[in-house]
């Protein structure tokens, strides 16, 4: 998926496997990203609940499959991995994801102005528990459609309405208390759903990054634009390879940005590519087996995907207390 030294060889047996510390990122459609760990990081304040839940949710990678042995009355149950991660190099510029490859991905739907469709999916998020989606605070309102009303889970194509797709109504949208739409800080939010998510091979949570770290390479996913002619995002879930941007370079790039009166702060970071044509949001792959870690949420960028125009991401580790206090009080 990333370079060959990132994913290593997947072990399909039921045990923890280290994947070279990867993480996942997002696109213009509010997505998330995977990163290659460089050094031993410090833990964030708090985070114990998030780490416990990560281990708990990892059980959903496996399902019990019963097969007949010798006779119809003698049955044997086996624990079978449903990990959808694919061991293929990531194509430069991005590519479509495979079925069940990113089962935490959520599409956030708004009332549609198109009478042929009930919802317009304009933002993205990630499943982090049975009832909560992590997303960006700027997704709270859309000028054309108003506030979000549903999330769609279990699909890699927006118009896919097969039985594995779950559409769940939104109960409330919880933006970070310090977020202001006129600025670009604290761009993180939680969506509480009206009913619980059904976890299976198509839908399961990602873990939260609870360690401050520096990354080298990242994989971003999202229903974002695949070129700069499109008015809307792609109907297909896509993934792209991005690089971490030095924090000083990030700060210089946005030092005159009007909506950043304090410049880039510690709870933000940049990612992108010098040659452009790739830009999105983030997550991470590490222990436990086949689980992604969310490390960043797409906030904004000057010109998405253009050379030396880096995307700015909200650092999830900086907001673990905010997440835990709402999701697992």
TIDREN-636762 format. One record per residue (C-alpha): residue in three letters; x, y, z. Coordinates in steps of 0.2 Angstrom, whole numbers, padded with zeros to 4 digits, always signed. Layout:
TIDREN-636762
AlaXYZ/...
END
This chain:
TIDREN-636762
Unk+0000+0000+0000/Unk+0013+0012+0005/Unk+0031+0008+0000/Unk+0036-0010+0003/Unk+0044-0007+0019/Unk+0029+0000+0027/Unk+0016-0013+0028/Unk+0028-0028+0029/Unk+0020-0045+0027/Unk+0002-0047+0034/Unk+0000-0061+0046/Unk-0017-0068+0044/Unk-0017-0077+0060/Unk-0025-0070+0076/Unk-0011-0061+0084/Unk-0004-0044+0084/Unk+0007-0038+0069/Unk+0017-0023+0068/Unk+0015-0014+0052/Unk+0030-0002+0053/Unk+0019+0011+0061/Unk+0008+0018+0048/Unk-0006+0031+0048/Unk-0020+0037+0038/Unk-0025+0055+0030/Unk-0039+0064+0022/Unk-0045+0073+0006/Unk-0055+0088+0001/Unk-0070+0078+0006/Unk-0064+0078+0025/Unk-0054+0062+0025/Unk-0040+0053+0036/Unk-0022+0047+0034/Unk-0008+0034+0038/Unk+0009+0038+0043/Unk+0026+0030+0044/Unk+0033+0032+0062/Unk+0051+0039+0064/Unk+0055+0040+0082/Unk+0049+0034+0099/Unk+0035+0047+0103/Unk+0029+0054+0120/Unk+0011+0050+0126/Unk-0002+0063+0126/Unk-0010+0068+0142/Unk-0025+0056+0145/Unk-0028+0043+0131/Unk-0030+0028+0142/Unk-0048+0025+0138/Unk-0044+0027+0119/Unk-0030+0014+0120/Unk-0041+0002+0129/Unk-0055+0004+0117/Unk-0043+0001+0102/Unk-0039-0016+0109/Unk-0057-0019+0112/Unk-0062-0015+0095/Unk-0048-0025+0087/Unk-0059-0041+0090/Unk-0070-0035+0076/Unk-0056-0039+0063/Unk-0061-0058+0066/Unk-0077-0067+0064/Unk-0082-0085+0069/Unk-0086-0096+0054/Unk-0094-0113+0057/Unk-0089-0127+0045/Unk-0096-0145+0045/Unk-0084-0158+0051/Unk-0087-0177+0046/Unk-0106-0175+0048/Unk-0120-0161+0049/Unk-0121-0163+0067/Unk-0102-0161+0071/Unk-0098-0142+0069/Unk-0081-0133+0071/Unk-0080-0115+0074/Unk-0065-0105+0067/Unk-0059-0087+0071/Unk-0056-0080+0053/Unk-0048-0063+0049/Unk-0058-0051+0039/Unk-0044-0039+0037/Unk-0046-0029+0021/Unk-0029-0022+0020/Unk-0021-0025+0003/Unk-0002-0027+0001/Unk+0001-0018-0015/Unk+0012-0002-0018/Unk+0002+0014-0019/Unk+0001+0022-0036/Unk+0008+0040-0036/Unk-0006+0052-0038/Unk-0018+0040-0029/Unk-0030+0026-0033/Unk-0047+0019-0028/Unk-0047+0009-0012/Unk-0052-0010-0011/Unk-0068-0017-0002/Unk-0066-0017+0017/Unk-0049-0009+0016/Unk-0054+0006+0026/Unk-0069+0001+0036/Unk-0069+0016+0048/Unk-0073+0028+0034/Unk-0089+0038+0035/Unk-0098+0049+0022/Unk-0107+0063+0030/Unk-0124+0068+0021/Unk-0133+0084+0020/Unk-0151+0088+0014/Unk-0149+0087-0005/Unk-0155+0101-0017/Unk-0156+0087-0031/Unk-0173+0080-0030/Unk-0167+0063-0037/Unk-0156+0061-0022/Unk-0161+0062-0003/Unk-0143+0067+0003/Unk-0128+0076-0003/Unk-0112+0069+0004/Unk-0100+0083+0006/Unk-0089+0079+0021/Unk-0081+0064+0028/Unk-0076+0057+0045/Unk-0071+0041+0054/Unk-0079+0029+0065/Unk-0071+0029+0083/Unk-0085+0020+0093/Unk-0102+0012+0092/Unk-0111+0029+0092/Unk-0098+0042+0087/Unk-0089+0049+0071/Unk-0074+0060+0072/Unk-0074+0074+0059/Unk-0069+0092+0056/Unk-0078+0106+0065/Unk-0080+0115+0048/Unk-0092+0101+0042/Unk-0105+0108+0055/Unk-0113+0119+0041/Unk-0114+0119+0022/Unk-0120+0136+0014/Unk-0131+0126+0001/Unk-0138+0112+0012/Unk-0137+0118+0030/Unk-0131+0105+0044/Unk-0128+0087+0041/Unk-0142+0074+0044/Unk-0135+0057+0041/Unk-0119+0047+0040/Unk-0116+0032+0027/Unk-0105+0018+0032/Unk-0098+0002+0024/Unk-0096+0008+0006/Unk-0082+0013-0005/Unk-0094+0020-0018/Unk-0106+0034-0012/Unk-0121+0028-0022/Unk-0119+0010-0016/Unk-0134+0004-0007/Unk-0131-0014-0004/Unk-0135-0023+0012/Unk-0118-0019+0019/Unk-0121+0000+0018/Unk-0127+0008+0034/Unk-0136+0025+0034/Unk-0139+0032+0052/Unk-0147+0048+0057/Unk-0137+0061+0067/Unk-0142+0066+0084/Unk-0130+0080+0087/Unk-0114+0088+0081/Unk-0102+0093+0094/Unk-0088+0105+0089/Unk-0073+0109+0099/Unk-0079+0123+0111/Unk-0064+0135+0105/Unk-0068+0133+0087/Unk-0073+0148+0077/Unk-0079+0147+0059/Unk-0070+0164+0056/Unk-0053+0155+0060/Unk-0044+0139+0057/Unk-0040+0133+0074/Unk-0048+0119+0084/Unk-0055+0112+0068/Unk-0061+0096+0076/Unk-0078+0089+0080/Unk-0088+0073+0085/Unk-0105+0067+0078/Unk-0116+0058+0090/Unk-0128+0046+0080/Unk-0146+0042+0085/Unk-0143+0023+0085/Unk-0128+0012+0087/Unk-0117+0006+0072/Unk-0117-0012+0068/Unk-0099-0018+0067/Unk-0094-0031+0055/Unk-0081-0034+0041/Unk-0087-0019+0032/Unk-0088-0007+0046/Unk-0077-0006+0062/Unk-0068+0009+0071/Unk-0051+0016+0069/Unk-0040+0019+0084/Unk-0035+0036+0090/Unk-0017+0042+0090/Unk-0012+0045+0108/Unk+0007+0049+0105/Unk+0015+0064+0099/Unk+0026+0059+0085/Unk+0035+0064+0069/Unk+0029+0055+0053/Unk+0038+0053+0036/Unk+0025+0046+0024/Unk+0006+0046+0025/Unk-0009+0038+0016/Unk-0024+0050+0014/Unk-0041+0043+0011/Unk-0057+0052+0006/Unk-0071+0055-0007/Unk-0061+0070-0013/Unk-0059+0078-0030/Unk-0048+0067-0042/Unk-0044+0082-0053/Unk-0046+0101-0053/Unk-0060+0102-0066/Unk-0073+0093-0055/Unk-0085+0104-0045/Unk-0089+0090-0033/Unk-0079+0076-0025/Unk-0077+0058-0032/Unk-0090+0045-0029/Unk-0077+0033-0026/Unk-0066+0032-0010/Unk-0048+0036-0015/Unk-0031+0035-0006/Unk-0015+0045-0009/Unk+0003+0045-0003/Unk+0009+0061+0005/Unk+0024+0067+0015/Unk+0026+0075+0031/Unk+0031+0094+0030/Unk+0043+0101+0042/Unk+0034+0112+0055/Unk+0045+0127+0051/Unk+0041+0126+0032/Unk+0022+0124+0037/Unk+0023+0140+0047/Unk+0032+0150+0034/Unk+0019+0144+0021/Unk+0004+0151+0031/Unk+0012+0165+0040/Unk+0002+0178+0031/Unk-0015+0168+0031/Unk-0028+0180+0037/Unk-0038+0166+0046/Unk-0022+0161+0056/Unk-0019+0176+0067/Unk-0007+0166+0078/Unk+0001+0157+0063/Unk+0002+0138+0063/Unk+0001+0131+0081/Unk+0006+0115+0089/Unk-0011+0107+0087/Unk-0009+0109+0068/Unk+0003+0101+0055/Unk+0006+0101+0036/Unk+0007+0087+0024/Unk+0008+0086+0005/Unk+0020+0084-0010/Unk+0032+0096-0018/Unk+0026+0092-0035/Unk+0008+0094-0030/Unk-0007+0084-0037/Unk-0010+0075-0021/Unk-0018+0082-0005/Unk-0031+0075+0008/Unk-0032+0069+0027/Unk-0025+0056+0039/Unk-0024+0039+0049/Unk-0011+0026+0055/Unk-0009+0007+0054/Unk+0000-0002+0069/Unk-0004-0014+0083/Unk-0016-0021+0086/Unk-0018-0032+0071/Unk-0026-0023+0056/Unk-0031-0007+0065/Unk-0029+0010+0059/Unk-0024+0025+0070/Unk-0031+0042+0066/Unk-0018+0055+0067/Unk-0025+0070+0058/Unk-0041+0078+0051/Unk-0041+0089+0036/Unk-0043+0107+0040/Unk-0039+0117+0025/Unk-0026+0121+0011/Unk-0022+0136+0000/Unk-0024+0127-0016/Unk-0028+0109-0015/Unk-0015+0098-0023/Unk-0004+0111-0031/Unk+0015+0111-0030/Unk+0021+0117-0013/Unk+0003+0121-0007/Unk+0002+0110+0008/Unk-0014+0104+0017/Unk-0016+0109+0035/Unk-0022+0095+0047/Unk-0028+0095+0065/Unk-0017+0085+0076/Unk-0029+0072+0084/Unk-0017+0068+0098/Unk-0019+0086+0104/Unk-0037+0083+0107/Unk-0038+0066+0116/Unk-0046+0074+0131/Unk-0060+0082+0121/Unk-0063+0066+0112/Unk-0063+0055+0128/Unk-0074+0066+0138/Unk-0088+0065+0125/Unk-0086+0048+0118/Unk-0081+0038+0134/Unk-0085+0049+0149/
END
